[in-house]
Amino acid sequence: MSFRNFPMVPRVVFGRGCFNQLDEILSEKRVSEKAPFIFIVDDVFKGNDWLISRIPLHFNDKIIYVSAEEEPKTTYVDGYRDAILAEFDEIPSGIIGIGGGTMLDYAKAVALMLTNPGSSADYQGWDLVKKQGVYHVGIPTISGTGAEVSRTTVLTGPERKLGMNSDYTPFDQVVLDPELCKDVPTNQWFYTGMDCYIHCIESLTGTFLNAFSQSYGEKSLDLCREVYLEKDSRDEDGQDKLMMASWHGGMSIAYSQVGVAHAMSYGLSYLLGTKHGIGNCIVFDQLEEFYPEGVAEFKQMVEKHNIDIPKGLCKDLTDKEFDIMIDVSLSLVPLWENALGKDWQKTITREKLRSMYEKM
């Protein structure tokens, strides 16, 4: 039997204010004065002097502001890669993503595409990336996605929404500074944190579960419960705990897999552009059949924080549009297999998926 020998993030710094160490961290990784560091930053921070003034720019380093309104697309990744190669004489010293899961996924994908030929769409799948990317750093400013620790970068391509899952994808360095999460709007804080909670439920109830995944998943779940059910969760202690819940949640699925909610939310995202966190919430809200205890607890959290889960997204869709969502969802075989076992197709038919989407 062969066991997965997967890579982990080799260096991580955690603590309030540790963002200020970025200059020191990057200086020893600079290849030359002509090889810039490129900072991919959520455009919500444009004009935010508290954050932007602390980004250590030297020589010809550059900030690229990117909107997180849309999920990451392969065409955008290729465009950023092409623009960087056209502007600079040397391959960048590194790519640094600052923001939520969208920015972190862009940073990972652009770093890989600077050294691998073709389009990022060619690498959507498992272990298709053949060359190490340039040095890349992840700095989350919201907690929950686990993108800071995962071996995937999830992209919407011309045919599917699927990650570039590879041993070269994880960050070389992660900076976990909970202070960066202080201004996240409540709805966003909830939707993204629930991505972490749902990771854990799917991992801990899945057929791929093992002691490695379980130990991380249970800790993450405990932290999510503390943050979303037990106390004043927006304070500094809550920010610290949610950041660690995200890290542990990402580690939990590294050696297992997610399940039904993620498989279905990918369909919503591909067709309707629904953002990942809110998409997971919309789907999970309807999954009592598969995760009865998790969904009941999720509904408690929704009520406690007075969150609105959108409904009626699929009410006006055509047969063709339903088929597109169903095709995307059914293509995610490892997720279904983790959720329901090898015979998952006996339970999840096209008709069953259609009826489930119709409730959303």
TORPA-548315 format. One record per residue: y, z, x of N, C-alpha, C, CB in turn. Coordinates in steps of 0.05 Angstrom, whole numbers, plus 5000, padded with zeros to 4 digits. Glycine has a CB too. Layout:
<recs>
YZXYZXYZXYZX...
</recs>
This chain:
<recs>
497650005017500050005000502550005018500050254981504449845010506949825025509249975010507749525030510650145024512850295011515550175019512750595020517450195002520050075007521450225029521850084981522350075049523750185072526750105069522550095099528150255053530850165046532950295063531450215016535250165067537350275083539150465067539150055095540350655080542250835068544950805082541351135069547150895069549750885082549651055107552050985062550150945131549751105155551951315160549750915179554351265150556551465155558051515130558451355178558551775124560151845100561852085107558251905076564352075098566152315101566952395073568652245119566752665067567352775041569452995044564852875027571353005026573253225025575953135015573553345052577353315002580053254991581953195014581153494974583152965014584952885035583652725058586253125046581052685057579652545079580452255082576652575076581752145061582751875062584651845087584251795036585952065094587852055117586452005144589352315118583852025144582351965169581551675172579752135169582451505153581651225154582451085179582751085129584951135188585951005212584151065236588851085218583451315239581651395261578951265259581451705261577851255234575251135230575250835237574351175201577250695228577350405232578050325261579350285213579650485274580650395301578450325320582450615313576250475319574150415339572350185330572350665342572850075306571249855296572749585298570449895267575249595307576849345309575749175331579849415314575148925325573948745344576148645364572648505330578448565353580748475370583248485353580248185382585548445367588048445352588248215332590448435372586748005337586847775319584847795296586347515335582947985298580948015277581848235258578048075290582948165235584248365218582248535203586048225199583248765193581848905171583148805145582149215175581348735126582348645100581648855080580948365092583748955066583449165046583549035018585749375049581349055004581148954976581749194958578248824970584049184945585149414931585649354901587749514944584749524884585249494855588349464850584149734839589049254836591949204832593349414815592348934820591849604803593049824789594650004809590949994774594049984834595450144854597850004867593550224876598349754858600749614869603249774862600949324857604749834883607249994879606750294878608549914853604150384882603550664882603750764911600650724871606150854918606750924946604951144956609651004949604151334938602451554946599951464960601851734922598851234949596351134961596850914981594551024939598450714973598750474990600050535017600450264974601950725017603350785043601450905063605650975038599151005054597251135072595050935082595851365058595150695073593150495083594050415111592950235064592350445131593250405159593250105167591450565178595449975164595749695171596749665199597549545151595349505215596249435243595849135247594649605264597349035267597048755275597248575250594348705290595148415245595348235222593548325199594647945230593048585197591548695174592848615148591248995176591248605127592348495101591148645078591748195099592848695057591848795032591648565012593849015020589348534999589048344977588748514952586548154982590648484933590548624908588848454888593348674896586948594875585048454857585048604831582148444870585048454809584848574782582048664776585848384761581748894764579148994755578748944726578849294761580548784714580248724685577648564679582648564675576948394698574448244694572348354713574947944699569848324705567648394723567648194747564848374708566548274770566548104794565047844789565348254818566247624797564947364793564347224820566847174776562147074821561446934846563646744854558746784842564946614835567046424842569346564856568046274817570046804847572246954860571447044888572947194843568947134891567947224918568246984937565047324916567246754929567446514946570346444953565946274933572046474933574846414937576246604957576346424910575646854955576747044974575746995002576147344966573146935004571946865030573346625042568946815027573646415026574846165036577746205045574745945015579246365029582046415035582346575061583446565012580546765065580646935090579946755114578647165088577946595112577146425135579346215141574546275129580846125121582945925125585446055138583645795098585946315131588346435141588246545169589146665122585846635177585646775203583946625223584447055198584746655249583346515270580646635276585046515295580346895270577847025276576647155251578247245298574047175250572747325229573847605228569547325232574347715204575547985203573748205217575848065174575148405227573748635238572248785216575748825252573248775192571948915170573348875143571849205176571848935122572848925095572749205083571248715077574949295072575049565060575749545031577149745075573949645014574349634985575549904976571749574970577749894961579050144951579450104921581850194965577850264905578050244876575450334863578749954868574950224839572450284825570150104834572850274795568150094817565749934824566349644828563749954802568349534814569049244817570049194845571249164797571849364855572949324883570749364904575349514888569049564899566949624918564949384919565449884911564349274896562549044895563848794909561748974866566448754904567748534918567748574948570748514908568248814957568248864986565548804999569049154992563448904986560748854996560048554996558649004979560748414974560048134972561647964991560548034943564248014994565847855013564947895041568847925010564248145048563248215075560748055082562748515078559048025062556547875066557047575068554547935043558947475051559347185050560947085074560747115024562147265089563547175114561547095136565347395124559047165133557047105153554646945142556047355166554546915116552246765104553346505091550746935084551946275095552946025085552645995054551545795099554145795044553845725015555445894997550945745008554545914972555946064951554546334947556045914925556046534939554846794932552846774910557047004925553146564893551146524871548346474882552046294853548246364907545646304919544146554926546046134944545546784927544247034936543847234914545947154958544247144889543747334866540747364863545147224840539847604868536947644866536147864886535347384871533747864894532748074912532047964939530248214900533348074960532748024988533047724996529948114994535147604986535747324993537747305016536847174968539347515021541247525042539847545069543347755039540447365088538847355113540447465137537947075118543147475135544747565159546447805152546447325169546747975171548548205168551348115163548348385193552748245144555548185139557348315159556348275111559948275156561848415174561948715165564648285172562948885182563249165177564649205151564749315201563549385134564949425108564849725100563549255086567149805087567650075080568250105050570050195097567050305038567550345009569150605005564950354994571350584989572950824983573350834953575750814998571650974938571950984909574351144900569451104897575751044880578051194868577351274839580551014868574851244832573751334806570851384811574351124782569651574796566951654802565051574779566751954806562651484787560551434767558851194772561851394741559850974784558350734785556050754805560050494793556350914826554350924847554550684866551550944835556550514862556750274879557250344908559050094869558350584912558850664940556350714956560550924940554050744943551650814957549350604953550551084948549750424934547550244926547150004945547950144898544749884943544149644960544549384944541249664970546349404924546849164908549849124905545549174881550648884900553448824891553148644867555148694914553848744844553248614818555448404813553148814795554548144809556347924805555547764781556447744830557647654767557147464745557347184757559147504721555147044756555046764767555046564745552646734785554746304753554646094733552346114713554545824746550146234722547746244705546946534697545446114719547846734710546847004705548747214715544047044718548347454706549647694718547447834733551147874697547647844759545547954775546648024803543147754778545548234814546548334840545548174864545848614844547048184886546048104912544648354923548347994931542148384917540648624926539448574953538348694905540348714973539248665000539648905018540548415012538148905040538449115060541149095075536149105080542548875073545048835086547448915069545448545096546948975043549049025024550449305027548049004997548949515033550249785033552549805052548249995039554549965046556850005063555950125090558850195049557550065111557150185137558450465138558350005159560450495121562050745120562950795092564450745141562851035082563951105056565851345060561751175035568151325046570151545047570251655019572951435057569351905015569252034989571452244988566552164984573752164977576052344974576652384944578552234989575752614933576052664904578952654895574852924896580852704913583652704907584552424896585352784931583152214905583951944897583351894867582451744914581852074854581152034826582952184807578252134822585152304817586752484801588152354777588752624818588752094779590351964758588751784740592551814770586051804740584451624724584851684694581351654731585451484677585751534648583251644636586551274634583451804615581151954604578951764595582052114580579551554581577451374571575851254595578651144554577351164615576051044639574351254653578250934658575451494656573951714668571351764654575651974668571451744627568951784612567051554614569751834582567951314610566151084611564751054638567650824604566251094659565151054686563251294693567351034707564051534685562251764689559651734674563652014681559751614650557351564635555551364647558051484606556651184663554950994678553051164696556650804696554051374708552451554725550451704708554251744740551351814685549551964668547251794658551052084643547851544650545851364640543951274663547151114627544951224687543251184710541051394711544851184737541951644709540051874713537951874691541652134714538851844666536951844644534851624647538351814616535851384655533951164658532051194681535550904661533151314703531451354727529351574721533251434751530251794709528452034705526351994684530152274699526851794666524851744645523251494650526151724618523751364673522451104679519751124691524250944697518250914690515550904702515550884732513950664690517850824744518050804773518651084786520150604781518851284769519851544779518051654801520051744756519251774821517851904843519452154851517351714867518352314869519752564877522452514890517952724896522652294905525252214918527352174897524851964936526851994878528751934857529252174839527651704839527152324834527452554815529352764827524752674810529052814853530753034865533652964863529853074894534352714869537152624867538052604838537552354881536352494821537052454793537552714778534952294779535852914783536153174770538753304778533753354775539453294804541953414813544353274801542153404844544253014800546452854788546752924759545952554792544552944745544653004716545853284711541752994704545053474728546153744726549253744729544953934747550153594749553053574754554453434731553553414780553253224720554453084697554753274673552752834688552653434669552753634647554953834651550053774643555253924676557454124682560153994676557254204711560453744684563053614682563753544653563153364699561753434638562353324612561653514588560753074608560253734593559453904571560454194574556553904568560754294599560954584602563754694608559254664624565554534618568054664627570454474627567754794654572754564637575054394641574454194663577654554646573553964655572353784675574353604690570353614661576853614683578753434697580153574720580853334677579453824725580753974747579453884774580454274743580454004796579553924823576553964826581054084844575554184816572654244818571054024803572054524806572053944780570753724765570853464779572053694738573053404792573253154808571253154831576153124819571053384845569153404867566253364857569353684881565653494835562853484825562153214814562553694803564053074801563452814790563052614813565652714771564552644834564252464857561452494869566452514879560452744871557752794881555652714861557453084889556152734835554252634815553852334818555352704787556052194823555951904827554251834851558751784830554651974873553151934898550151984893554252114921549552214881546752274876545452084856546452564866547052004836545951814816545251544829547951774794547051454847546451204861544051234879548851124878543651464892541351514908538751514892541651774924539051624867536651644850535451374843537451794824537251174838536150914830535550744855538150764813536250834879535650684903532650654907536850814928531150864898528250854902526750844875527351104918528250784854526950734828528450494815527050984809529550534791530850304778532250414753528850074771534050254742535250324716533550214694538250224714534550214669532750134647534149984625531650384635533450054600534249894576537249854574533150024551538750064577541650044573542949854592543050324576542149864618543249684637542349394632542449764666539749364625538749094620540348954597535749104613540949114577542348994554545348974559541949174529546549154574549449144579550048904596550449404592548248824613548648574630549048334611546248534649547548324589547848104570550548104557545648124549551448344548554148374537556348284557554648664528555948374581557948314602558048014608557348474627555747894610555647604617556947444595552747514621556347494570557347334548560247404540555547354524560747664538563347764526565247874546562747974505564347904572566048014592566548314589568747874591564748444574564948734570564648874597562848834550566449054603566349194629563849374630568849354634562849414654560249534657560049814645559549554687561849994651561750264641561750284611563950434652563650144599563950154569561550004556566650024560560649794570558249644560555849824558557649404577555449984579553150174579553350374556553050314606555850464551556250654530555650534502559150764530556650284498556150144473553150114468557549864473551650044488548750004486547350264482547649854510547950454500546450714500546750864474547450894524549050834461549650954436547550884414552450874426546250654419544250554399541350574408544850264393540850724429538150724441536550984436538350684470536851114413535351354406532351294408535951444378531451054401528650984401527451014429528250694392528950964450527950964477528651224492529050724492531051334487531951564502533051774482534151494522531351884464532352054443533952294452530052154426533052444473534452674482537052604496532752844500536952394513539252304527541452204509538552084547540752054488542751954470543952174453541451744451542352374445543452604430545552754447541152794422544952794473546752934490549252764496545353004517548852504499551152314502553052334479550052024505551952344455553652354431555252624430551952334405554052834440555553094443557953054462553653314454557452914484559652874504561852704492558552734529561052494477563052324464564852484445561652094448563552654429565052824410566853024424563052964391565753154445567353364459569853244471565653484481569753004481572152884494573652684477571252744520572752674451574252514431574552224441577052634426572252104449572251834460571451634438570251814484572651404438572051194419570050994432574651044409567650974420565750774429566050534411562750884429566850304422567350064406564749984391568349834423565149874367562949774351563649494341562249964327561649354332562049094319562548864339564349114301561848904364562348684384560748434377561548784412558448474365556548244362556548134334553748324370558348234316558048164288558647874282559948334272560247734298560947454292559647254311563947424292557647344326556447164346554646964333554847334367554446724345552746514336549846554347553746234344547946404336545246414346545146354375543346224330546646154383546746064411547746294429548445814415549846434420550946644436548946884438553546744424547546944416545447154418543347074439544147194391542646814438540546714457541346744486539846424451543946694491544946724519544647014528547946634520545547204511545247484518542347564522546547664496540647474504537847544506536547434531536347434481537347184539536247064563537047224588537246774566539647304589540547464612539047724613543647514610538847854590537548114590534548094598537748244562533147904587530247874593529647804622529047664574531647684635531247604663531047844682533447424672531948084672532048324689529348474688534348504681527348344697524548444695524148724706522648244708525148784731524649054742525749274724525849074770528049224711529249424694527449484670532049334685526449274657524649314634522049444642524149044620521049364666518549474675518849774681517549324700521049844692521550134697521650284671524150174713523050164651523450304626520850334610525550154609519250114609517050104590514350044602517649904569514150004628511649944641511049644642509450084626508749584654507949304659507749134633505249294673507149264611506749114586509249114568504449234570511549134581514149164567514548934547516449174586513448694553514048464535512648494508513048214549510748674506509548724479511548864461506948894482513249024473515249164457517849004454515849444471518748884476521348754477521048454473522848814503521048374448520948084441523847994437519248034415524147734435526847624430527947724404526847304430526147744384526947844357527948134359524647814337526448294374527148574377529848604390524948724394530248454412532848464426535148374407532848294451534648164392536748064374537548284354535747814359535448414343536048624323537648864336533448734310536948914361538449134375541349064381536949204402541748814390544448714395546148714369544448434408544848654347546348634322547548894313544448524299546449124324547549384317550149444333545549604322550749284353552849354372555549214366551949294401
</recs>
